[in-house]
Amino acid sequence: METPARTAPAAVIVAIDGPAGTGKSSTSKAVAAKLGLGYLDTGAQYRAITWWMLSNGVDVNDAVAVADASAKPVIVSGTDPAAPTITVDGLDAAGPIRTQQVTSAVSAVSAVPEVRTRITELQREIAAAAPHGIVVEGRDIGSTVLPDADLKVFLTASPEARAARRSGELTGKDAADLAATQAALIKRDAADSSRKTSPLAKADDAVEVDTTDLTLDQVVECVVTLTEAAMAAKAAR
């Protein structure tokens, strides 16, 4: 008698990486929803632990202090693409983790090896437990977190396009002009790409998709097609 895992070709793991503003979140959620897969925003987890550090008086620029506190917060991520959730110590963190204060500090916290080890373990556990497969988006999923993912996609876009998209996401006191947003994105890219532990990088076997001149629907259609091909290939094994 075959096990459920062996008879469920849809149980694929899709890794979607790329820098901020390339459409990772919107694409990942839409692809997961269309194909009945789970969805995990790994960046939200790093933002969550950063928010916890800031809220608890930990100096985010003190790597030793961050490392010492990295195991303390309890982070729980919901994987429903229609309504993804994230809590920290039982508190809804979906709003607080998107503030400019967290955005400014997340690269420093994410660069601490103990933080990456803790969050990577959490991400692998969630991906392994997804009953019907999952779309996992971040910056080092295909290269480090899930190197055996069934499909790896690396989204790119011009700095100008990325800045326009990200600026449009900001409201109120966090709103920024395009030049400032673009400068912040370039700075974040440099920090994420140069960190010693799990830097932002395209996996050798990832499919690169430039989203600069594509609509969201076009990007989603492209990734859905790639995912369906991965499903078919897995089913044929």
C-alpha positions in Angstrom: 0.0 0.0 0.0 1.5 3.3 -1.1 1.9 6.1 1.4 0.1 9.4 0.9 3.4 11.2 0.3 4.2 8.9 -2.6 0.8 9.3 -4.2 0.7 13.1 -4.0 2.5 14.6 -7.0 1.3 18.1 -6.0 3.6 18.0 -2.9 6.3 20.1 -4.5 8.5 22.6 -2.8 9.0 25.8 -4.8 11.7 28.3 -3.7 11.3 31.9 -4.9 14.2 34.2 -4.2 15.3 37.7 -5.2 15.9 41.2 -3.8 13.1 43.4 -2.4 10.7 44.9 -4.9 10.8 42.2 -7.5 7.4 40.9 -6.7 8.3 37.9 -4.7 5.4 38.1 -2.1 2.6 38.9 -4.6 3.8 36.2 -7.0 4.4 33.6 -4.4 1.0 34.1 -2.8 -0.8 34.0 -6.1 1.0 30.9 -7.3 0.3 29.1 -4.1 -3.4 30.0 -4.2 -3.8 28.9 -7.8 -2.2 25.6 -7.2 -3.5 24.8 -3.8 -0.1 25.0 -2.1 1.0 26.5 1.2 2.9 29.8 1.3 5.7 31.0 3.5 7.2 34.5 3.6 10.6 33.9 5.2 11.4 37.6 5.2 8.5 38.1 7.6 10.2 35.7 10.0 13.4 37.8 10.0 11.3 40.9 10.4 9.5 39.3 13.3 12.6 38.4 15.2 14.0 41.9 14.5 10.8 43.4 15.9 11.1 41.3 19.0 14.7 42.5 19.5 13.7 46.1 19.1 10.7 45.7 21.4 12.7 44.0 24.1 15.6 46.5 24.2 18.2 44.4 22.4 20.8 46.4 20.6 20.4 45.2 17.0 23.9 46.4 16.2 25.4 44.2 18.9 25.8 40.8 17.3 26.6 39.1 20.5 23.5 40.4 22.2 21.3 39.5 19.2 22.8 36.0 19.2 22.2 35.5 22.9 18.5 36.4 22.5 17.9 34.7 19.2 16.3 31.6 20.8 13.9 33.5 23.0 11.0 34.6 20.8 8.3 32.1 19.7 7.6 32.7 16.0 4.6 31.0 14.4 3.9 31.4 10.7 0.5 30.6 9.1 0.8 29.2 5.5 -2.6 30.0 4.0 -1.7 32.1 0.9 -5.1 33.8 1.2 -4.5 35.0 4.7 -0.9 34.5 5.8 -0.3 35.2 9.5 2.7 35.6 11.8 2.8 35.9 15.5 5.5 36.5 18.0 5.0 35.1 21.5 1.3 34.8 20.6 1.0 38.5 19.4 -0.1 39.4 15.9 3.0 40.8 14.3 1.8 41.3 10.7 1.5 45.1 11.1 4.4 46.0 13.4 7.0 44.1 11.3 6.4 46.3 8.3 7.5 49.6 9.9 10.5 51.6 8.7 12.3 50.9 12.1 12.2 47.2 11.5 13.1 47.6 7.8 16.2 49.6 8.8 17.3 47.0 11.3 16.5 43.7 9.7 19.7 43.3 7.7 21.8 43.6 10.8 19.8 41.1 12.7 19.6 38.7 9.7 23.3 38.7 9.3 23.9 37.1 12.8 24.7 33.4 12.2 22.7 32.3 15.3 19.6 34.1 14.0 19.9 32.5 10.5 20.4 29.0 12.1 17.3 29.4 14.2 15.1 30.8 11.4 16.4 28.3 8.8 15.5 25.4 11.0 12.0 26.8 11.4 11.7 27.3 7.7 12.8 23.7 6.9 10.3 22.3 9.5 7.4 24.2 7.9 8.3 23.2 4.4 8.7 19.5 5.4 5.3 19.6 7.1 3.4 21.1 4.2 0.9 18.4 3.2 0.3 19.5 -0.4 3.5 21.3 -1.1 4.5 24.9 -0.5 5.9 28.1 -2.1 8.7 29.5 0.0 9.9 33.0 -0.7 13.0 34.8 0.5 16.6 35.6 -0.3 18.5 32.3 0.3 15.8 29.6 0.0 17.1 27.9 -3.2 20.8 28.4 -2.4 20.8 27.6 1.4 17.5 26.8 3.1 16.0 24.3 0.7 18.7 23.4 -1.8 16.7 20.3 -2.9 13.6 22.3 -3.7 11.7 20.9 -6.7 11.7 24.3 -8.4 13.9 27.3 -7.8 13.0 30.7 -9.3 15.1 33.9 -8.9 13.1 37.1 -9.6 15.0 40.2 -10.7 14.0 43.8 -11.7 15.7 47.1 -12.4 16.4 49.3 -9.4 14.0 51.9 -10.8 11.1 49.4 -11.1 11.8 47.9 -7.7 11.9 51.4 -6.1 8.6 52.3 -7.7 6.9 49.2 -6.4 8.3 49.4 -2.9 7.5 53.1 -2.6 3.9 52.4 -3.5 3.7 49.9 -0.6 4.6 52.6 2.0 2.1 54.8 3.6 1.9 57.6 6.2 5.1 58.5 8.0 6.9 55.6 6.3 6.2 56.9 2.8 9.3 57.8 0.9 10.2 59.4 -2.4 11.6 57.2 -5.2 15.2 58.3 -4.9 15.3 57.6 -1.2 13.5 54.3 -1.7 15.9 53.2 -4.4 18.9 54.2 -2.3 17.6 52.1 0.6 17.0 49.1 -1.7 20.5 49.3 -3.1 21.9 49.5 0.5 19.8 46.5 1.5 21.0 44.5 -1.5 24.6 45.3 -0.7 24.2 44.2 3.0 22.3 41.0 2.1 24.6 40.0 -0.7 27.8 40.5 1.2 26.9 39.0 4.6 29.0 35.9 5.4 26.2 33.7 6.4 23.7 32.7 3.7 24.0 35.8 1.4 21.4 36.8 -1.1 22.4 34.7 -4.2 20.9 33.0 -7.2 21.2 29.2 -6.9 23.0 27.6 -9.9 19.9 25.7 -10.9 17.4 28.5 -10.5 15.3 29.9 -13.3 15.8 33.7 -13.5 12.8 35.8 -14.3 13.2 39.5 -15.0 10.0 41.2 -13.8 10.9 44.7 -14.9 8.6 44.9 -17.9 6.1 42.2 -16.8 2.7 42.6 -15.1 2.1 40.7 -12.0 -0.3 38.4 -13.9 2.4 37.6 -16.4 4.9 36.8 -13.7 2.4 34.6 -11.9 1.5 32.8 -15.2 5.2 32.1 -15.8 5.9 30.7 -12.4 2.6 28.6 -12.4 3.7 27.1 -15.7 7.2 26.3 -14.2 5.6 24.8 -11.1 3.2 22.6 -13.0 6.1 21.3 -15.0 7.9 20.5 -11.7 4.8 18.7 -10.5 4.6 16.6 -13.7 8.2 15.7 -13.5 7.9 14.7 -9.9 4.8 12.6 -10.6 6.7 10.8 -13.4 9.6 9.7 -11.2 
